[in-house]
Amino acid sequence: MDKEGDVRLTLEYVRELITKDEPDVEITSLEEEPGSGRGDNYTSMLYRVRAKGQKQMKNGEWVNCERAIIYKVLPRSREHREAFKSELLFRNEVAFYTHVWPALDKLQVNGTKVFGGVAKIYAARHNLIAMEDLRERGFQMADRRKGLQLDHLKRALKALAGFHALSLTLRETRPGEFARLSDPNGDQGIQEALFRTENEEWYRQYYHVAAKNAIRMVSDGLPAHMEHMRVETIEKLRAFLDEDVFFRTMSEIAATQGPLTVFCHGDCWTNNILFKDDSARSNEEVVYLVDFQLTRVGSLALDLANLLYCCASGEIRRVHMTQLLQHYHSHLMSSLHMLNPKQPPKDPSVMWELLNEEMRRCGRFGVGLALDILPISTCESDEAPDLYEKSETSKEKQITRGPPRGGAECTRLMTDLVLELVHNHAL
């Protein structure tokens, strides 16, 4: 901790982390800067560190070198830590990096690689997570305010297919290990961090504000040619968002187990997916997933609903939704066969039907996430919470908890989504 009580990486600790990984490197200085802007991250504070020093070559000569690390710590203010349940989220992410990901990655043997999009982790503990800075290798997030276009969606879906295939293979080949890692009461297990019954009262005011905003947006944004759908649309939206049932419904959808239960990423929105558009080497990962704080054990459709309903426009879904799901399904099937070639391949038609059933069941979950994600992803940076501030400056800030109100673009996206799911009988 520094003089103000913040957890920070020190020169000595960075030396220890890097030397453990590269004993021939000697770090002599650090430079640090904030690792994200307002609106880019909501549950923790990110910092970038550039460690400078020397590396000893095989011939004994020392040459200058740099290593880049990005690390996250808990928000400074107690109000933000409580609002975002940051301690539990940190615990979950540490469990993922320390236990779950190593177990999944071990399935990729003999050159069989279906997913490698997890950053190299230097340290993972209850109040600090340090990892490689993927920006140094040319990876970057898309513009959160523009959402993901078709090419980025297809690449993200391919990555998710490989990631989910690892879980399905672990369940099938090592059921005991999957059970241990998915036990929320175990030391190594993943647990639902957000949609859990004990959080209902805490989030009641937050989702009261979010639901009120969403209903207003859909009411204002309904196109003239859809006016005949107004009563049905608003009634169905109000029924789903009723504060006495909404949180419980979201919790039940998230907790439901079935044949497509996996370790979900849990927070598949634009800022947690990094792309490298000019990957010169065909064997290099072109998509990385970051921020596993909301990782959960649930249907793989929870991740797909998050990605497709909260990060893609209604126009893209209207034209390409079936194609995108087929793209995911194709890569899921090929990844499962690569990971477990000795077993008879699963019937693609059965898996396709299961996938579509789960997407229908989890459609409402996508709307529930959109209450949060769409206002956050479309707002101006100065409208977003500032996690780097020391504490709340007024009682009003402490009382009013909810996402940004949502502007014209958010209204359009929310309206398109709700109309789509009413039409599909998912809402």
C-alpha positions as CSV (number, residue, x, y, z in Angstrom):
1,M,0.0,0.0,0.0
2,D,1.1,3.6,-0.6
3,K,0.8,6.5,1.9
4,E,-2.8,7.0,1.1
5,G,-3.7,3.3,1.7
6,D,-4.0,2.4,-2.0
7,V,-2.7,-1.0,-3.1
8,R,0.0,-0.3,-5.8
9,L,2.8,-2.2,-7.5
10,T,6.2,-1.3,-6.1
11,L,9.5,-1.5,-7.8
12,E,10.6,-4.4,-5.6
13,Y,7.4,-6.4,-6.2
14,V,7.6,-5.9,-10.0
15,R,11.3,-7.1,-9.9
16,E,10.1,-10.2,-8.0
17,L,7.3,-10.9,-10.5
18,I,9.4,-10.5,-13.6
19,T,12.5,-12.2,-12.2
20,K,10.3,-15.2,-11.3
21,D,9.3,-15.5,-14.9
22,E,12.6,-14.2,-16.5
23,P,15.6,-14.7,-14.2
24,D,17.9,-13.0,-16.7
25,V,16.1,-9.7,-16.5
26,E,16.9,-7.0,-14.0
27,I,14.4,-4.2,-13.5
28,T,15.7,-0.8,-12.4
29,S,12.8,1.7,-12.8
30,L,9.0,1.9,-13.2
31,E,6.7,4.4,-14.9
32,E,2.9,4.2,-14.1
33,E,-0.2,5.7,-15.6
34,P,-4.0,5.1,-15.4
35,G,-4.9,2.0,-17.5
36,S,-8.4,3.0,-18.4
37,G,-10.6,6.1,-18.8
38,R,-14.0,6.8,-17.3
39,G,-16.6,4.6,-18.8
40,D,-14.1,1.9,-19.7
41,N,-14.1,-0.1,-16.5
42,Y,-16.6,-0.2,-13.6
43,T,-15.6,-2.6,-10.9
44,S,-11.9,-1.9,-10.4
45,M,-9.2,0.7,-11.1
46,L,-6.6,-0.2,-13.8
47,Y,-3.0,1.0,-14.0
48,R,-0.3,0.5,-16.6
49,V,3.3,0.0,-15.5
50,R,6.3,0.2,-17.8
51,A,9.2,-1.6,-16.1
52,K,12.6,-0.7,-17.5
53,G,15.9,-2.5,-17.0
54,Q,18.4,-4.8,-18.6
55,K,18.4,-8.4,-19.9
56,Q,21.4,-10.6,-20.0
57,M,21.9,-12.3,-23.3
58,K,23.4,-15.8,-23.8
59,N,26.8,-14.3,-24.7
60,G,26.8,-12.5,-21.3
61,E,26.1,-9.0,-22.8
62,W,23.5,-6.9,-21.1
63,V,21.0,-5.0,-23.3
64,N,18.2,-2.5,-22.4
65,C,14.7,-4.0,-22.1
66,E,11.2,-3.1,-21.1
67,R,8.2,-5.0,-19.8
68,A,4.7,-3.7,-19.7
69,I,2.2,-4.8,-17.0
70,I,-1.4,-3.8,-16.5
71,Y,-2.8,-4.3,-13.0
72,K,-6.2,-3.8,-11.3
73,V,-7.0,-2.9,-7.7
74,L,-10.2,-2.2,-5.8
75,P,-11.9,1.1,-6.3
76,R,-10.7,3.8,-3.9
77,S,-14.1,4.8,-2.5
78,R,-15.9,2.5,-0.1
79,E,-19.2,3.5,-1.9
80,H,-17.9,2.2,-5.2
81,R,-16.5,-1.0,-3.7
82,E,-19.9,-1.7,-2.2
83,A,-21.9,-0.6,-5.2
84,F,-20.0,-2.9,-7.5
85,K,-19.4,-5.7,-5.0
86,S,-15.8,-5.5,-5.9
87,E,-14.4,-7.7,-3.2
88,L,-16.5,-10.7,-4.3
89,L,-15.6,-10.0,-7.9
90,F,-11.9,-10.0,-7.2
91,R,-12.2,-13.3,-5.3
92,N,-14.0,-14.8,-8.4
93,E,-11.4,-13.6,-10.9
94,V,-8.6,-14.9,-8.7
95,A,-10.3,-18.3,-8.6
96,F,-10.6,-18.3,-12.4
97,Y,-7.0,-17.4,-13.1
98,T,-5.6,-19.6,-10.3
99,H,-7.7,-22.8,-10.7
100,V,-10.2,-22.8,-13.5
101,W,-8.2,-21.5,-16.5
102,P,-5.2,-23.9,-15.7
103,A,-7.6,-26.8,-15.6
104,L,-9.2,-25.8,-19.0
105,D,-5.8,-25.1,-20.6
106,K,-4.5,-28.5,-19.7
107,L,-7.0,-30.0,-22.1
108,Q,-5.1,-28.5,-25.0
109,V,-2.4,-31.1,-25.5
110,N,-0.3,-32.3,-28.4
111,G,-0.7,-29.0,-30.3
112,T,-4.5,-29.0,-30.0
113,K,-5.3,-25.3,-29.3
114,V,-8.9,-24.2,-29.6
115,F,-8.6,-21.1,-27.4
116,G,-5.7,-19.2,-25.9
117,G,-7.2,-15.8,-25.4
118,V,-6.3,-15.3,-21.8
119,A,-3.6,-12.9,-20.9
120,K,-0.4,-14.0,-19.1
121,I,-1.0,-13.5,-15.3
122,Y,1.9,-12.3,-13.1
123,A,-0.1,-12.2,-9.8
124,A,-3.6,-12.9,-8.7
125,R,-4.6,-12.2,-5.1
126,H,-7.6,-10.8,-3.2
127,N,-6.8,-7.1,-3.8
128,L,-4.5,-7.0,-6.8
129,I,-4.3,-8.8,-10.2
130,A,-1.3,-8.1,-12.5
131,M,-1.1,-9.3,-16.1
132,E,0.7,-8.7,-19.4
133,D,-0.3,-5.5,-21.1
134,L,-1.8,-6.8,-24.4
135,R,-1.6,-3.4,-25.9
136,E,2.1,-3.9,-26.3
137,R,1.3,-6.7,-28.8
138,G,-1.1,-4.6,-30.8
139,F,-4.4,-5.7,-29.1
140,Q,-7.0,-3.2,-28.4
141,M,-10.7,-2.9,-27.6
142,A,-13.3,-1.6,-30.1
143,D,-15.0,1.7,-29.6
144,R,-17.6,1.0,-26.9
145,R,-19.9,3.7,-28.3
146,K,-20.0,2.1,-31.8
147,G,-20.4,-1.5,-30.6
148,L,-19.1,-4.5,-32.5
149,Q,-19.4,-4.8,-36.3
150,L,-20.0,-8.1,-38.1
151,D,-16.3,-9.1,-38.5
152,H,-15.5,-8.5,-34.8
153,L,-18.7,-10.4,-33.8
154,K,-17.7,-13.4,-35.8
155,R,-14.2,-13.4,-34.4
156,A,-15.5,-13.0,-30.8
157,L,-18.0,-15.9,-31.4
158,K,-15.2,-18.1,-32.7
159,A,-13.2,-17.4,-29.5
160,L,-16.2,-18.0,-27.3
161,A,-16.8,-21.3,-29.1
162,G,-13.3,-22.5,-28.2
163,F,-13.6,-21.3,-24.7
164,H,-16.9,-23.0,-24.1
165,A,-15.8,-26.2,-25.8
166,L,-13.1,-26.5,-23.1
167,S,-15.7,-26.5,-20.3
168,L,-17.9,-29.0,-22.1
169,T,-14.9,-31.3,-22.6
170,L,-13.9,-30.9,-19.0
171,R,-17.4,-31.8,-17.8
172,E,-17.4,-34.9,-20.1
173,T,-13.9,-36.2,-19.5
174,R,-13.2,-35.0,-15.9
175,P,-16.6,-34.5,-14.2
176,G,-15.2,-34.6,-10.7
177,E,-12.8,-31.7,-11.5
178,F,-15.6,-29.7,-13.2
179,A,-17.8,-30.2,-10.1
180,R,-15.0,-29.1,-7.8
181,L,-14.3,-25.9,-9.8
182,S,-18.0,-25.1,-10.1
183,D,-18.8,-25.5,-6.4
184,P,-19.5,-22.0,-5.1
185,N,-18.8,-23.2,-1.5
186,G,-15.4,-24.6,-2.3
187,D,-12.1,-22.7,-2.0
188,Q,-11.4,-23.1,-5.7
189,G,-14.9,-22.8,-7.0
190,I,-16.6,-20.1,-9.2
191,Q,-19.7,-18.5,-7.7
192,E,-22.3,-16.2,-9.1
193,A,-21.2,-12.7,-8.2
194,L,-24.1,-10.5,-9.3
195,F,-27.5,-12.3,-9.7
196,R,-27.7,-14.0,-6.3
197,T,-30.7,-13.7,-4.0
198,E,-28.9,-12.0,-1.2
199,N,-28.0,-9.1,-3.6
200,E,-31.7,-8.4,-4.4
201,E,-32.4,-5.7,-1.8
202,W,-29.0,-4.1,-2.4
203,Y,-29.6,-3.7,-6.1
204,R,-33.3,-2.8,-5.8
205,Q,-32.7,1.0,-6.2
206,Y,-30.2,0.5,-9.0
207,Y,-32.5,-1.6,-11.1
208,H,-35.5,0.5,-10.2
209,V,-33.7,3.4,-11.9
210,A,-32.4,1.2,-14.7
211,A,-35.9,-0.2,-15.4
212,K,-37.6,3.2,-15.3
213,N,-35.0,4.4,-17.9
214,A,-35.5,1.4,-20.1
215,I,-39.3,1.7,-20.2
216,R,-39.1,5.5,-20.9
217,M,-36.6,4.8,-23.8
218,V,-38.8,2.1,-25.4
219,S,-41.9,4.2,-25.0
220,D,-40.2,7.2,-26.6
221,G,-38.3,5.2,-29.2
222,L,-41.1,3.1,-30.6
223,P,-41.2,3.8,-34.4
224,A,-44.5,5.1,-35.9
225,H,-45.1,2.0,-37.9
226,M,-44.9,-0.1,-34.8
227,E,-47.4,2.0,-32.9
228,H,-49.9,-0.9,-32.9
229,M,-47.3,-2.9,-30.8
230,R,-47.1,-0.2,-28.1
231,V,-49.5,-1.7,-25.5
232,E,-48.2,-5.2,-25.8
233,T,-44.5,-4.2,-25.9
234,I,-44.7,-1.9,-22.8
235,E,-46.9,-4.4,-20.9
236,K,-44.4,-7.2,-21.5
237,L,-41.4,-5.1,-20.7
238,R,-43.1,-3.8,-17.5
239,A,-44.0,-7.4,-16.4
240,F,-40.4,-8.5,-16.9
241,L,-38.9,-5.5,-15.1
242,D,-41.3,-5.5,-12.2
243,E,-39.0,-5.0,-9.2
244,D,-40.7,-7.8,-7.2
245,V,-39.7,-10.5,-9.8
246,F,-37.0,-9.1,-12.1
247,F,-33.9,-9.9,-10.0
248,R,-35.3,-13.3,-9.0
249,T,-35.9,-14.1,-12.7
250,M,-32.4,-13.0,-13.7
251,S,-31.0,-15.1,-10.8
252,E,-33.0,-18.2,-11.9
253,I,-31.9,-17.9,-15.5
254,A,-28.3,-17.5,-14.5
255,A,-28.4,-20.5,-12.1
256,T,-30.2,-23.0,-14.3
257,Q,-28.0,-26.0,-15.2
258,G,-28.3,-28.1,-18.3
259,P,-26.4,-29.9,-21.1
260,L,-24.8,-26.7,-22.2
261,T,-23.6,-25.5,-18.8
262,V,-20.0,-24.1,-18.9
263,F,-17.7,-21.7,-17.2
264,C,-19.1,-18.5,-18.8
265,H,-16.9,-15.4,-19.2
266,G,-19.9,-13.6,-17.6
267,D,-19.2,-10.0,-18.9
268,C,-19.0,-10.3,-22.7
269,W,-19.3,-6.6,-23.6
270,T,-17.2,-4.6,-26.0
271,N,-14.6,-3.4,-23.5
272,N,-13.7,-6.9,-22.4
273,I,-12.9,-8.2,-25.8
274,L,-9.5,-7.3,-27.4
275,F,-8.8,-7.6,-31.1
276,K,-5.7,-7.4,-33.2
277,D,-6.7,-6.4,-36.7
278,D,-3.4,-6.8,-38.4
279,S,-2.3,-10.2,-37.0
280,A,0.6,-11.2,-39.3
281,R,1.0,-14.7,-38.0
282,S,-1.8,-17.1,-38.6
283,N,-1.1,-19.0,-35.3
284,E,-1.4,-15.9,-33.1
285,E,-4.6,-15.4,-31.1
286,V,-6.6,-12.6,-32.7
287,V,-9.1,-12.3,-29.8
288,Y,-8.4,-12.0,-26.1
289,L,-11.0,-12.0,-23.4
290,V,-10.2,-9.9,-20.3
291,D,-11.9,-9.2,-17.0
292,F,-13.2,-12.5,-15.6
293,Q,-14.6,-11.0,-12.4
294,L,-18.2,-11.9,-13.4
295,T,-17.4,-15.4,-14.5
296,R,-20.2,-17.8,-13.7
297,V,-21.3,-21.4,-14.1
298,G,-24.3,-21.4,-16.4
299,S,-25.6,-21.8,-19.9
300,L,-23.2,-20.8,-22.7
301,A,-26.2,-18.9,-24.1
302,L,-25.7,-16.4,-21.3
303,D,-22.4,-15.2,-22.9
304,L,-24.0,-15.3,-26.4
305,A,-27.0,-13.2,-25.2
306,N,-24.6,-10.7,-23.6
307,L,-22.5,-10.4,-26.8
308,L,-25.3,-10.4,-29.4
309,Y,-27.9,-8.4,-27.6
310,C,-25.7,-5.8,-25.8
311,C,-22.9,-5.3,-28.3
312,A,-24.5,-5.6,-31.7
313,S,-27.1,-3.3,-33.4
314,G,-30.6,-4.4,-34.2
315,E,-29.8,-4.0,-37.9
316,I,-26.9,-6.5,-37.6
317,R,-29.1,-9.1,-35.8
318,R,-32.0,-8.7,-38.2
319,V,-29.8,-9.6,-41.2
320,H,-27.1,-11.8,-39.7
321,M,-28.4,-13.4,-36.4
322,T,-28.9,-16.9,-37.8
323,Q,-25.5,-16.7,-39.6
324,L,-23.8,-15.6,-36.4
325,L,-25.2,-18.5,-34.4
326,Q,-24.3,-21.0,-37.2
327,H,-20.8,-19.5,-37.1
328,Y,-20.5,-20.1,-33.4
329,H,-22.1,-23.6,-33.7
330,S,-19.7,-24.7,-36.4
331,H,-16.6,-23.7,-34.4
332,L,-18.1,-25.2,-31.2
333,M,-18.5,-28.6,-32.9
334,S,-15.0,-28.5,-34.5
335,S,-13.4,-27.5,-31.2
336,L,-15.2,-30.3,-29.3
337,H,-14.0,-32.9,-31.8
338,M,-10.4,-31.6,-31.7
339,L,-10.4,-31.7,-27.9
340,N,-11.8,-35.2,-27.6
341,P,-11.2,-37.0,-31.0
342,K,-11.5,-40.5,-29.5
343,Q,-15.2,-40.0,-28.7
344,P,-17.9,-40.2,-31.4
345,P,-18.7,-36.7,-32.5
346,K,-21.8,-35.1,-31.1
347,D,-24.7,-34.8,-33.4
348,P,-24.6,-31.3,-34.9
349,S,-28.4,-31.1,-35.4
350,V,-29.0,-32.0,-31.7
351,M,-26.5,-29.4,-30.6
352,W,-28.0,-26.8,-32.9
353,E,-31.5,-27.4,-31.4
354,L,-30.1,-27.2,-27.9
355,L,-28.3,-23.9,-28.8
356,N,-31.5,-22.4,-30.1
357,E,-33.5,-23.5,-27.1
358,E,-31.0,-21.9,-24.8
359,M,-31.0,-18.7,-26.8
360,R,-34.8,-18.5,-26.5
361,R,-34.6,-19.2,-22.7
362,C,-31.8,-16.7,-22.2
363,G,-33.2,-13.9,-24.4
364,R,-34.7,-12.1,-21.4
365,F,-31.3,-12.3,-19.6
366,G,-29.9,-10.2,-22.5
367,V,-32.5,-7.5,-21.9
368,G,-31.7,-7.6,-18.2
369,L,-28.0,-7.0,-18.9
370,A,-28.9,-4.4,-21.5
371,L,-30.5,-2.2,-18.7
372,D,-26.9,-1.7,-17.5
373,I,-24.7,-2.2,-20.5
374,L,-26.4,-0.1,-23.2
375,P,-26.5,3.1,-21.1
376,I,-22.9,2.6,-20.0
377,S,-21.6,1.7,-23.5
378,T,-23.2,4.6,-25.2
379,C,-22.7,7.4,-22.6
380,E,-20.1,10.1,-22.8
381,S,-17.0,9.4,-20.7
382,D,-17.8,12.3,-18.3
383,E,-21.2,10.8,-17.5
384,A,-19.6,7.5,-16.3
385,P,-18.5,6.8,-12.7
386,D,-15.0,7.9,-11.8
387,L,-13.5,5.0,-9.9
388,Y,-10.3,6.9,-9.3
389,E,-11.9,9.5,-7.0
390,K,-11.2,9.2,-3.3
391,S,-14.8,9.1,-2.0
392,E,-18.2,10.4,-2.8
393,T,-18.4,14.2,-2.5
394,S,-22.1,14.6,-1.6
395,K,-24.9,12.7,0.0
396,E,-26.8,13.0,-3.2
397,K,-24.2,10.9,-5.0
398,Q,-24.4,8.2,-2.3
399,I,-28.2,8.0,-2.5
400,T,-28.7,8.0,-6.3
401,R,-27.5,4.7,-7.7
402,G,-28.2,3.7,-11.2
403,P,-26.7,3.6,-14.7
404,P,-26.6,6.7,-16.9
405,R,-30.0,7.9,-18.2
406,G,-29.4,6.9,-21.8
407,G,-29.5,9.1,-24.9
408,A,-30.8,8.8,-28.4
409,E,-28.5,6.0,-29.5
410,C,-29.2,4.0,-26.3
411,T,-33.0,4.6,-26.9
412,R,-32.6,3.2,-30.5
413,L,-30.7,0.1,-29.3
414,M,-32.9,-0.6,-26.4
415,T,-36.1,-0.3,-28.4
416,D,-34.8,-2.5,-31.2
417,L,-33.8,-5.2,-28.7
418,V,-37.1,-5.2,-26.8
419,L,-39.2,-5.3,-30.0
420,E,-37.1,-8.1,-31.4
421,L,-37.5,-10.3,-28.3
422,V,-41.3,-9.6,-28.1
423,H,-41.5,-10.7,-31.7
424,N,-39.5,-13.8,-30.9
425,H,-41.7,-14.6,-27.9
426,A,-38.6,-14.4,-25.7
427,L,-40.1,-11.6,-23.6
